[in-house]
Amino acid sequence: MTREIQDLERWEQSGRLLPAERDKLAEYRRLLDAVLVLPGFEFTATFGFHIMALFDPETPPRAIEHVLLSLDVPVSSLEKGEMEVGATTDVITAYRVMAEAGALVIAAHANSSSGVAMVGLGFGGQTKIAYTQDPNLHALEVTDLESTRRRTTASFFSGSKPEYPRQMHCIQGSDAHRIQGQPGNRQNLGVGERATEVLLPEVSFKALKELFLSNDFHRTRPYRRTAEPYDFVEEARKEGPSIVQSFHEQATRQGGRQHAVLRDVVAFANANGGSIYIGVAANPKVEPKGVENPEKDMAALRTEIERQVTPPLEVRTTVLKSRGRDVIRVEVPRGGDPPYALEGSKIYLRREAETNLAMRDELVDLIRRIVLGGGVVAQPVEKQAVAATQPAAGGRQQQQQHQQPRGRQQQPAQGRKQAEAGQGRGGQPRGEQPKAEQPKAEQPQPSNNGGRGGRKRGEVQGPRTGVEIVQSEERKGVIYHTMRDLRDGSEVHNVTRQSARRLWRYAIALKEKGAFQ
């Protein structure tokens, strides 16, 4: 990294920076202004003990390479950039060489199996004393700094024992080999998950080294988070599935999981858009499974959307972290050219937390709104106005499709509503109903299934969500219902208990049991 920054700065001075390189250098400078990055290395000494050496940021890379050569690291290993070389020098010599080069020398995870405290190893006591009390050793990195046990590494090296008279600075580190740690595994931590807080007059290597060379042991302490990082996925799971978001634990072809995701994509595009989370269940109490290869899965998903969804739809895919797991978020915009179909013919709609194939009346209503330029979501007033001005499309054509005309089925209910609203009884055809003012008079009335009739018009605002059973009729032993969506006023006819969706099925079951009588 240091060499790359130096190269970028040299090219900047000579005016040879490309736009991408200029952006990269600016990002490096922004991060280095906020974070003190210390160059260094972790060295494996004889018997496998690990020692860290941290240097001043101004130390040139060649000087650090010279230290490694002094520790008998082969030149060929440095030229190849090998990460692991093996033990080449004993512990005491390594301390001395590092300290003479100006490094801050820290015994890495001293109380573990590869630490100089020799926990569980049968070395002599004098060797342990020499490895932990050497004057060239500045601090011990331990893993039990926050342990509630009585005997900890820090208490052992507190200077209270005659064999270990030198009190040692004990700090903790993440020993991270990954960006994000594994949830529930305290052995595989991520960057910054086990850190040390240090009180310094300034953020610099000089101030840090002066602290560890002093006898001031009260300016270091374990860092404790005041709050966990914000988890966008977890917050979405708390809200649960809705008309604008859904959850899928997997998006593989097996078992139709990918097809379920594609159905949601089409449904959201036909409504107001939404977000799809892949890799987590909707229940926030269930541990996220995550996605093993998010880049591959996102590419496969984009390919299937391009192949199966018509007309073309642009979606945005991102990778989020939730409890240490990778989760894919697919952001579906509100479609600009509805209706969108899957496999060329299957049109799906989103109703509350469910995605279903569009029913006939829903398709008619959707197409009508598109043709009239009303968009995907229409208001009840607009819907009633359309029905009033275009009776042929809204009523008479539908009346001819049934043995018993739908106009006769709806007229009594319409007449009752007009009487309640003070409009007079309506025995006339749908095309002769009052115009757009009628729904405004009806809207404050309580719903028919609420059991609160008799209130004055305008006194109580009707519900804006849920479903209303407008009309029921029995034909050949089967009860058919007309359902109204209270969010937008749209109606779906000829719904039975078997064909109804979840919320509708519940309302129909109560209706047929006589619960609303």
HUHULIN-V997296 format. One record per residue. N is the residue number from 1. SS is DSSP state (h for helix, s for strand, l for the rest). D_CENTER is the distance of its C-alpha to the mean C-alpha in whole Angstrom. Layout:
n={N N}
ss={SS SS}
d_center={D_CENTER D_CENTER}
This chain:
n={1 2 3 4 5 6 7 8 9 10 11 12 13 14 15 16 17 18 19 20 21 22 23 24 25 26 27 28 29 30 31 32 33 34 35 36 37 38 39 40 41 42 43 44 45 46 47 48 49 50 51 52 53 54 55 56 57 58 59 60 61 62 63 64 65 66 67 68 69 70 71 72 73 74 75 76 77 78 79 80 81 82 83 84 85 86 87 88 89 90 91 92 93 94 95 96 97 98 99 100 101 102 103 104 105 106 107 108 109 110 111 112 113 114 115 116 117 118 119 120 121 122 123 124 125 126 127 128 129 130 131 132 133 134 135 136 137 138 139 140 141 142 143 144 145 146 147 148 149 150 151 152 153 154 155 156 157 158 159 160 161 162 163 164 165 166 167 168 169 170 171 172 173 174 175 176 177 178 179 180 181 182 183 184 185 186 187 188 189 190 191 192 193 194 195 196 197 198 199 200 201 202 203 204 205 206 207 208 209 210 211 212 213 214 215 216 217 218 219 220 221 222 223 224 225 226 227 228 229 230 231 232 233 234 235 236 237 238 239 240 241 242 243 244 245 246 247 248 249 250 251 252 253 254 255 256 257 258 259 260 261 262 263 264 265 266 267 268 269 270 271 272 273 274 275 276 277 278 279 280 281 282 283 284 285 286 287 288 289 290 291 292 293 294 295 296 297 298 299 300 301 302 303 304 305 306 307 308 309 310 311 312 313 314 315 316 317 318 319 320 321 322 323 324 325 326 327 328 329 330 331 332 333 334 335 336 337 338 339 340 341 342 343 344 345 346 347 348 349 350 351 352 353 354 355 356 357 358 359 360 361 362 363 364 365 366 367 368 369 370 371 372 373 374 375 376 377 378 379 380 381 382 383 384 385 386 387 388 389 390 391 392 393 394 395 396 397 398 399 400 401 402 403 404 405 406 407 408 409 410 411 412 413 414 415 416 417 418 419 420 421 422 423 424 425 426 427 428 429 430 431 432 433 434 435 436 437 438 439 440 441 442 443 444 445 446 447 448 449 450 451 452 453 454 455 456 457 458 459 460 461 462 463 464 465 466 467 468 469 470 471 472 473 474 475 476 477 478 479 480 481 482 483 484 485 486 487 488 489 490 491 492 493 494 495 496 497 498 499 500 501 502 503 504 505 506 507 508 509 510 511 512 513 514 515 516 517}
ss={l h h h h h h h h h h h h l l l l l h h h h h h h h h h h h h h h h l l l l l s s s s s l h h h l s s s s s l l l l l l h h h h h h h h h h l l l l h h h h h h l l l l l l l l l l h h h h h h h h h h l l l s s s s l l l l l l l l l l l l l l l l l h h h h h h h h h l l l l l s s s l l l l l l l l l l l h h h h l l l l s l l s l l l l l s s l l l l l l l l l l l l l l l l l l l l l l l l s s s l l l l l l h h h h h h h h h l l l l l l s s s l l l l l l l l l h h h h h h h h l l s l l s s s s l l l l l h h h h h h h h h h h h h h h h h l l l s s s s s l l l l l l l l l l l l l l l h h h h h h h h h h h h h h h s s l l l l s s s s s s s s l l s s s s s s s s l l l l l l l l s s l l l s l s s s s l l s s s s l l h h h h h h h h h h h h l l l l l l l l h h h h h h h h h h l h h h h h h h h h l l l l l l h h h h h h h h h h h h h h h l l l l l l l l l h h h l l l l h h h h h h h l l l l h h h l l l l l l l l l l l l l l l l s s s s s s s s s l l s s s s s s s s l l l l l s s s s s l l l l l l h h h h h h h h h h h l l l l l}
d_center={30 33 35 33 33 37 37 35 37 40 39 38 42 43 42 40 36 34 32 29 31 31 27 27 30 28 25 27 29 26 24 28 29 26 26 29 29 32 33 35 35 35 38 39 43 45 44 41 40 37 38 36 37 36 38 38 36 39 40 41 39 43 44 41 42 46 44 43 46 48 46 48 44 46 46 45 42 41 42 39 36 36 34 36 40 41 43 46 47 48 46 48 49 45 45 48 47 44 45 48 46 44 41 39 40 37 38 34 33 37 37 35 37 37 38 41 42 43 41 43 45 49 49 52 52 53 51 48 49 50 46 45 48 48 49 47 44 42 39 38 34 33 31 32 32 30 32 34 37 40 41 38 39 39 42 44 44 44 48 50 51 54 53 50 51 49 46 43 39 37 33 30 27 24 26 23 23 19 17 14 16 17 16 19 21 23 25 22 20 18 19 20 20 23 25 28 29 32 35 36 38 36 34 36 37 40 39 37 40 42 40 41 44 45 46 43 41 39 37 34 32 29 26 24 21 21 18 15 12 10 6 5 3 7 8 8 9 12 13 13 14 16 18 15 12 12 11 12 13 15 16 19 22 24 24 23 19 19 21 19 16 19 21 18 17 21 21 18 21 24 22 20 17 14 10 10 7 9 10 9 12 12 14 12 15 15 13 11 13 10 12 15 16 13 15 18 16 14 18 19 17 19 22 22 21 24 26 26 25 28 28 26 22 20 16 14 11 9 7 4 6 6 10 11 9 8 6 7 7 10 12 15 18 20 23 26 28 28 29 26 27 26 29 31 32 29 28 25 24 22 23 21 19 21 21 25 28 30 33 36 36 33 33 36 35 32 35 37 34 34 37 38 35 34 30 28 28 31 33 35 38 37 37 41 42 42 43 46 47 46 48 49 45 44 47 50 48 46 49 51 48 50 53 53 51 48 50 52 49 48 51 51 48 48 51 50 47 50 52 50 49 53 53 55 55 54 56 55 53 49 50 53 50 50 47 44 45 45 42 42 44 43 39 40 42 41 39 42 40 39 43 44 46 49 47 48 46 44 44 40 37 36 33 30 28 29 32 35 38 41 43 44 47 48 49 51 50 46 45 43 41 39 36 35 31 31 29 31 34 34 36 36 39 41 38 39 37 37 35 33 29 28 28 31 33 33 35 37 38 39 41 43 43 45 42 43 47}
